[in-house]
């Protein structure tokens, strides 16, 4: 999705971010391993990859929900991992998250009104009648209505619960939202509705999104640019249309070939690239390209040297030894 009104002001800059977890005595799980990207104000950056590729850990470290092992996350120029006290609380107001599972992320004992207003109360934003009015407005904004405020989460469908989760995130008037697989737990018929709602809200409120998903077809509709992660590394990053029309990394090509096409004739003729070999363990990874065991193009250099993410043509970055700079 292209937006002509995007300015070039960077809201989030992630520099060489690492998030490693100790496993047992000597092992290190490198969930996020030297990842860099930036997101402009009003932009949506999609982050895709198979489960276990580090995209959710990356999103949570960007929000400061996990501490960073190394690297920086600059929000409006300030490293959020160095914030303390009042400044840290202020950042939690500006940056919010929508969770994957609308069933698990809402407290079943709280009314929808209390769930939506929890963040407003923490930040002391509204009280009394103004607070009630704000709750009603938020519910309307996400396609619900004020009668829903006194009900409990179990009375709603999956799609409606995700709308409640979105209203909760919006209640503190954030600038940036990490959408952590917000449609993965929903029926296919509902997924497009939630994606369209997020697009509408972005236009109305000027929001900036990091949209995490493993479903590449939906990511295309919402994202201005898309980053592909594999075992803790960003392997390709480009404008959404460019990535889908001209994928360069063998892993991206395989992921895209698995997207079903709605036309049965095209679908029949389409060849799917099957990924070979095992997904290697993210614990104590070997040197070289992490994709080497599954890549049919691998050469000897791929076992020895990890490919850097390089700009091979304007705005198109790839981490593969075989991709030439144009
Ligand atoms: Fe395949 Fe080598 Fe490129 Fe890795 S660097 S994706 S192994 S060709």
Boltz pocket constraint, residues with backbone or C-beta under 6 A from the ligand:
constraints:
  - pocket:
      binder: B
      contacts: [[A, 249], [A, 250], [A, 251], [A, 289], [A, 290], [A, 291], [A, 292], [A, 295], [A, 296], [A, 297], [A, 298], [A, 299], [A, 302], [A, 307], [A, 319], [A, 320], [A, 321], [A, 322]]
      max_distance: 6.0
